[in-house]
Structures are given as structure tokens and as C-alpha cells.
Amino acid sequence: MANGGDKSHIVAGHSHFEMGTLDGRSENEFEDESLVSPVSLARKMHGFHISQHISFPDSSQVWSIEYMRTRIFRSLKIVMFSSKINLLFPFGPLAILVHNLSGHNGWVFFLSMLGITPMAERLGYATEQLAFFTGPTVGGLLNATFGNATELIISIHALKTGMIRVVQQSLLGSILSNMLLVLGCALFSGGLVFCKKEQVFNKASAAVSSGLLLMAVMCLLFPAVLHSTNTELHFGKSELALSRFSSCVMLVAYASYLIFQFKSPKNPYEPIDEGGSLTDDGDDDEVPEISKWEAITWLAIITVWISFLSGYLVDAIEGASLAWKMPVAFISVILLPIVGNAAEHASAIMFAMKDKLDISLGVAIGSSTQISMFGIPFCVIVGWVMGCPMDLNFQLFETATLFITVLVVAFILQEGTSNYFKGLMLIFCYLIVAASFFVHVDPSAVQDKPN
């Protein structure tokens, strides 16, 4: 009887831990579940140490069928039913059904976008959970790999079908969306909530990110100018060779940036107060909600599902362009980034409204840095392996748009302060960019498939 009482007490305690974990998400659920950036991983160092003291199942419990069933249902509840954005999940199977029954590319494209959006957010959540067990350094590498995995998966599918321009424009659109729309909405929302004061952020970290973005612009500008001026040493080859060499340098530079960020004795992303001194948010300590192997399993499942849906999305782009009478450039630059940036958008706004502007900048600018310094050169290298001539020549119109955007954002962030008017300026800039691509005729359309 004594043993039975002890056993029931342990089971009750374990059940209480599980329920406490689930109930504890209600207050900060939307705040933390979609944030995947170098900032979030750096700020989780305290939570990582706490997670070491959390007791996960011992070997005697692992092989219990009843226990495994409980763990599976609990993990399923946390990952798939704890976020309201998962209400969009049924649109993915619906897109496949519409494709098989009617083949209407416009609807297939639209439903595929809706179906991928919640999976992109959950992919970020699973990466965040796994970062608790890997520490900040390895977590940074995971973040670089999975933080923008949706854009990379879509790009790889497009490379397989030879849609080089779709790859270039969708990655460019993701950078523009993060820097203008996401950051603009965050600054605007935070400025409205704290209208009686100027919000402050660590301008040193913003300067480092702006420098990396300018380096990315330089790497994109030279191949475009080389092509436009017809000054290639070997026509058709020098441009591609320069792009591949620059991509390797960009990947090394981004790896060095990660090492600098996580090995530097002074964390460049520590928030600061109005007086310019560093602050310590002790209430931001977090603990993992799922185990390490559950996070890895969910990463694999979600990645496979996004990859599967991305095939339908990419195949329907041309048909959607004809059905909606929209340029492919507008779909690639404006509509496709909505899929991968929905989570970052909501997260950046929520943190700005809580006066955590450093984290909002880390979400928006950090994601742009990842795509420009990791995503774009990664796709060039993947295209090289696949035999696809993906290069860094994004054409002059797209490159000029990116260059001006980086300059505008760098000037707005140089003072280290923010208000709602600065955010409104960025939103207006994005509207101008969207209108420009709506009337832009791409000289190299989607039919640039290699022979």
C-alpha cells in the first residue's frame, strides 16, 4: 500500500507538471512561440540552464505503452493545437484536393500559401524548443538552418524546375518584407502604445546588421553591373563564377557573424534602458515545453510537409499569374514572402508593444540578415550542385530596390530611438515597393528554364 501511495503521488506530480506547463503558456503563448532569431537564442541562455534541472522520463517509463501514448497526445496538443494560426492547416490538404479535382492553379496557389503559413510558424517553434537543449551556439546554427527554412524549401523546389527568377525574387521579397513591412509595423505599433516617450534599442547591434546587409548588396550589385555593362572577361561565365565565389565568401562571413554573436563577451543584443545602460530581464527565463527528441521529430515532420506543399505552390505560380492577371514578379516579391514572414510579423509587433524593441529588431533585421547572407548564397551553391546556373545577378531594378531599402532602414535606425512616425515611413516605403513591382515587367520571366 505504501508503494502504491508513493507511485500515485509520483504520477500525480508528473501530471501536475504537464498541466502546469500547458497552462503556463496562456499568458505568453503568442509572444514566445513564433520567435526564431539569433536574439531569441541569445536571450535563452538563462532558460537553457534552468532546463537542465527539468526531469524528463527515465528508462523504465520510456517503454511503457501508456506513457508513450500520453507523451504523444501531449506533444500533439502543444505543437498542433496550442496556436490559433493552426486553424489554417486544413487548407494544405484542400490545395492538394483542388489540384487533383480541378487543377485551377489560382486556387491551388492561394490554398497552398494558407496551408504552409501555420507550418512555417510551427517550424520556428520546434527550432526554438530544440535550442533549449543545444545551447546558444549550436542553437544559432539551427536558427540559420531552420529560421528561414520555408523560403529555402520553396526556393529549392523552384530551382529544380529552373525557375531561377522566382528564387531570386522570392528571397529578395522576403528581405524587403522583413525590413520594411515587419519592422515598420513593429515600430508603428510600439510607438502608438508608448506614444509619450521614444523607445530605445541597442544601435550597436543594428549597425552590425546594417553592415552585413550592405555587404550583401555589394555582392549582388557587382554581378548585375558586370552583366549590364557587358564587361565580362568571359561572357556568360565570369558572372556565374563571380557569383559562386562571392556566395562562398558570404557564407563564411555569416558563420563568422554567428561566432562573433555567441562568443563575444559582451552580448550585442542585450536590451538597454532609456539611459543607455544594459538591462537584465530576469522574468524572461523560459523552460522547454517538449523534449529534445520530440522537437527533432516535429522538425522532420513539418519540414517534409512544407516540402510536399511547396511543390504544389511552385507549380501553380505561372497559372496563378495568368488567372489573377498579376506579374510573376509581384507574386514572387510580395505574395510569397507572406508565407515565411507571418510568424516574424506577429512576433515583432507583440514584442514592440511590450517595449522590447531589441527583440523586435532582432526578428526583422536578423531574419533579413539570414536570408541575404545565408539564404541567397546557399541557393547559389545548391544550384551549382544541381547544375542550375543560379547567380547573384538579381537585375538592376531588384538590386537598386534592395540598395535603397538598406539605406533607408540604416538611416532610420542610426539614432537608436524609435517612434510611430518612423514605422509609418517604412510601411509607406513598402507600399511604394509593392506598387513598383506590380507594374514592373521582368525582362527574364519565369520561362528561363535551362535547356
Backbone hydrogen bonds, N-H to C=O, Kabsch-Sander energy under -0.5 kcal/mol:
donor,donor_aa,acceptor,acceptor_aa,energy
5,G,1,M,-2.7
6,D,2,A,-2.5
7,K,3,N,-2.8
8,S,4,G,-2.6
9,H,5,G,-2.1
10,I,6,D,-2.3
11,V,7,K,-2.6
12,A,8,S,-2.5
13,G,9,H,-2.2
14,H,10,I,-2.7
15,S,11,V,-2.7
16,H,12,A,-2.4
17,F,13,G,-2.0
18,E,14,H,-2.1
19,M,15,S,-2.6
20,G,16,H,-2.5
21,T,17,F,-1.9
22,L,18,E,-2.0
23,D,19,M,-3.2
24,G,20,G,-2.0
25,R,22,L,-1.3
26,S,23,D,-1.5
28,N,24,G,-0.6
29,E,25,R,-1.2
32,D,28,N,-1.9
33,E,29,E,-1.8
35,L,32,D,-0.7
36,V,34,S,-0.7
41,L,37,S,-1.8
42,A,38,P,-2.1
43,R,39,V,-2.3
44,K,40,S,-0.5
44,K,41,L,-0.6
45,M,42,A,-1.0
48,F,44,K,-2.6
49,H,45,M,-1.6
50,I,46,H,-1.8
51,S,47,G,-2.1
52,Q,48,F,-0.7
52,Q,49,H,-0.7
53,H,50,I,-1.9
54,I,51,S,-1.3
56,F,54,I,-0.7
61,Q,58,D,-1.1
62,V,58,D,-1.4
63,W,59,S,-0.8
64,S,61,Q,-1.6
68,M,64,S,-2.8
69,R,65,I,-2.4
70,T,66,E,-2.1
71,R,67,Y,-2.7
72,I,68,M,-2.4
73,F,69,R,-2.3
74,R,70,T,-2.4
75,S,71,R,-2.8
76,L,72,I,-2.7
77,K,73,F,-2.3
78,I,74,R,-2.3
79,V,75,S,-2.7
80,M,76,L,-2.3
81,F,76,L,-0.6
81,F,77,K,-1.1
82,S,78,I,-0.5
86,N,83,S,-1.4
87,L,84,K,-1.8
88,L,85,I,-1.8
89,F,86,N,-1.6
91,F,88,L,-1.6
92,G,89,F,-1.8
94,L,90,P,-1.8
95,A,91,F,-1.9
96,I,92,G,-1.6
97,L,93,P,-2.2
98,V,94,L,-2.6
99,H,95,A,-2.3
100,N,96,I,-2.1
101,L,97,L,-2.0
102,S,98,V,-2.6
103,G,98,V,-2.2
105,N,103,G,-0.9
108,V,104,H,-2.3
109,F,105,N,-2.6
110,F,106,G,-2.0
111,L,107,W,-2.9
112,S,108,V,-2.2
113,M,109,F,-2.1
114,L,110,F,-1.9
115,G,111,L,-2.3
116,I,112,S,-2.1
117,T,113,M,-1.7
119,M,115,G,-0.6
120,A,116,I,-2.3
121,E,117,T,-1.6
122,R,118,P,-2.3
123,L,119,M,-2.0
124,G,120,A,-1.5
125,Y,121,E,-1.7
126,A,122,R,-2.5
127,T,123,L,-2.0
128,E,124,G,-2.1
129,Q,125,Y,-2.2
130,L,126,A,-2.2
131,A,127,T,-1.7
132,F,128,E,-0.6
132,F,129,Q,-1.0
133,F,130,L,-1.2
134,T,130,L,-1.0
135,G,131,A,-1.4
138,V,134,T,-0.5
139,G,135,G,-2.0
140,G,136,P,-1.8
141,L,137,T,-1.4
142,L,138,V,-2.4
143,N,139,G,-2.4
144,A,140,G,-2.2
145,T,141,L,-1.7
146,F,142,L,-3.3
147,G,143,N,-2.4
149,A,146,F,-1.5
152,L,148,N,-1.9
153,I,149,A,-2.9
154,I,150,T,-2.3
155,S,151,E,-2.3
156,I,152,L,-2.4
157,H,153,I,-2.1
158,A,154,I,-2.1
159,L,155,S,-2.4
160,K,156,I,-2.0
161,T,157,H,-1.1
162,G,159,L,-1.3
163,M,158,A,-2.7
164,I,162,G,-1.9
167,V,163,M,-1.8
168,Q,164,I,-2.5
169,Q,165,R,-2.8
170,S,166,V,-2.4
171,L,167,V,-2.0
172,L,168,Q,-2.3
173,G,169,Q,-2.7
174,S,170,S,-1.7
175,I,171,L,-1.7
176,L,172,L,-2.5
177,S,173,G,-2.6
178,N,174,S,-2.1
179,M,175,I,-2.4
180,L,176,L,-2.4
181,L,176,L,-0.7
181,L,177,S,-0.7
182,V,177,S,-2.9
183,L,178,N,-1.7
184,G,180,L,-1.2
185,C,181,L,-2.7
186,A,182,V,-2.0
187,L,183,L,-2.7
188,F,184,G,-2.5
189,S,185,C,-2.6
190,G,186,A,-2.6
191,G,187,L,-2.2
192,L,188,F,-1.8
193,V,189,S,-2.1
194,F,190,G,-2.4
195,C,192,L,-0.9
197,K,194,F,-1.4
199,Q,197,K,-0.5
199,Q,418,S,-1.5
201,F,416,G,-1.9
203,K,201,F,-1.1
206,A,202,N,-1.3
207,A,203,K,-2.0
208,V,204,A,-1.8
209,S,205,S,-2.1
210,S,206,A,-2.4
211,G,207,A,-2.1
212,L,208,V,-2.0
213,L,209,S,-2.3
214,L,210,S,-2.3
215,M,211,G,-1.9
216,A,212,L,-2.1
217,V,213,L,-2.2
218,M,214,L,-2.2
219,C,215,M,-2.1
220,L,216,A,-1.7
221,L,217,V,-2.3
222,F,218,M,-1.8
224,A,220,L,-1.2
225,V,221,L,-2.6
226,L,222,F,-2.8
227,H,223,P,-2.1
228,S,224,A,-2.4
229,T,225,V,-2.4
230,N,227,H,-0.7
231,T,226,L,-1.5
235,F,233,L,-0.5
237,K,234,H,-2.2
238,S,234,H,-2.6
241,A,237,K,-2.7
242,L,238,S,-2.8
243,S,239,E,-1.9
244,R,240,L,-2.2
245,F,241,A,-2.3
246,S,242,L,-2.7
247,S,243,S,-2.1
248,C,244,R,-1.8
249,V,245,F,-1.9
250,M,246,S,-2.5
251,L,247,S,-2.2
252,V,248,C,-2.0
253,A,249,V,-2.5
254,Y,250,M,-2.3
255,A,251,L,-2.2
256,S,252,V,-2.3
257,Y,253,A,-1.9
258,L,254,Y,-2.1
259,I,255,A,-2.2
260,F,256,S,-2.6
261,Q,257,Y,-2.4
262,F,258,L,-2.2
263,K,259,I,-2.1
264,S,260,F,-1.4
267,N,265,P,-0.7
270,E,267,N,-1.5
273,D,277,S,-2.6
276,G,273,D,-1.8
279,T,271,P,-2.6
281,D,279,T,-0.5
282,G,280,D,-1.2
284,D,281,D,-1.3
285,D,282,G,-0.8
295,A,291,S,-2.2
296,I,292,K,-2.2
297,T,293,W,-2.4
298,W,294,E,-2.6
299,L,295,A,-2.2
300,A,296,I,-2.1
301,I,297,T,-2.5
302,I,298,W,-2.8
303,T,299,L,-2.2
304,V,300,A,-2.1
305,W,301,I,-2.1
306,I,302,I,-2.6
307,S,303,T,-2.4
308,F,304,V,-2.1
309,L,305,W,-2.5
310,S,306,I,-2.4
311,G,307,S,-1.0
312,Y,308,F,-0.8
313,L,309,L,-2.2
314,V,310,S,-2.8
315,D,311,G,-2.0
316,A,312,Y,-1.2
317,I,314,V,-1.3
320,A,316,A,-2.6
321,S,317,I,-2.3
322,L,318,E,-1.8
323,A,319,G,-2.7
324,W,320,A,-2.7
325,K,321,S,-0.7
326,M,321,S,-1.6
331,I,327,P,-1.9
332,S,328,V,-2.7
333,V,329,A,-2.7
334,I,330,F,-2.3
335,L,330,F,-1.2
336,L,331,I,-2.5
338,I,335,L,-1.2
339,V,335,L,-0.5
339,V,336,L,-1.6
340,G,336,L,-0.8
341,N,337,P,-2.1
342,A,338,I,-0.9
345,H,341,N,-2.5
346,A,342,A,-2.0
347,S,343,A,-2.4
348,A,344,E,-2.7
349,I,345,H,-1.8
350,M,346,A,-2.3
351,F,347,S,-2.2
352,A,348,A,-2.0
353,M,349,I,-2.1
354,K,350,M,-0.6
354,K,351,F,-0.7
355,D,352,A,-1.5
356,K,351,F,-2.7
359,I,356,K,-0.6
360,S,356,K,-1.6
361,L,357,L,-2.5
362,G,358,D,-1.9
363,V,359,I,-2.2
364,A,360,S,-2.4
365,I,361,L,-2.1
366,G,361,L,-1.1
367,S,363,V,-1.3
368,S,364,A,-1.8
369,T,365,I,-2.4
370,Q,366,G,-2.2
371,I,367,S,-2.2
372,S,368,S,-2.5
373,M,369,T,-2.6
374,F,370,Q,-2.0
375,G,370,Q,-2.1
376,I,371,I,-2.9
378,F,374,F,-2.0
379,C,375,G,-2.0
380,V,376,I,-1.8
381,I,377,P,-2.3
382,V,378,F,-2.6
383,G,379,C,-2.6
384,W,380,V,-1.9
385,V,381,I,-2.2
386,M,382,V,-2.3
387,G,383,G,-0.8
387,G,384,W,-0.6
388,C,383,G,-3.2
390,M,388,C,-2.5
394,F,392,L,-1.4
398,E,394,F,-0.5
399,T,395,Q,-2.3
400,A,396,L,-2.7
401,T,397,F,-1.8
402,L,398,E,-2.2
403,F,399,T,-2.4
404,I,400,A,-2.4
405,T,401,T,-2.0
406,V,402,L,-2.5
407,L,403,F,-2.0
408,V,404,I,-2.6
409,V,405,T,-2.5
410,A,406,V,-2.5
411,F,407,L,-2.3
412,I,408,V,-1.9
413,L,409,V,-2.0
414,Q,410,A,-0.7
416,G,413,L,-1.0
418,S,199,Q,-2.3
423,G,419,N,-1.4
424,L,420,Y,-2.1
425,M,421,F,-2.2
426,L,422,K,-1.7
427,I,423,G,-2.0
428,F,424,L,-2.3
429,C,425,M,-2.2
430,Y,426,L,-2.0
431,L,427,I,-2.0
432,I,428,F,-2.0
433,V,429,C,-2.2
434,A,430,Y,-2.8
435,A,431,L,-2.3
436,S,432,I,-2.2
437,F,433,V,-2.1
438,F,434,A,-1.3
439,V,435,A,-1.1
442,D,440,H,-0.7
445,A,443,P,-0.7
448,D,445,A,-1.0
449,K,447,Q,-0.9
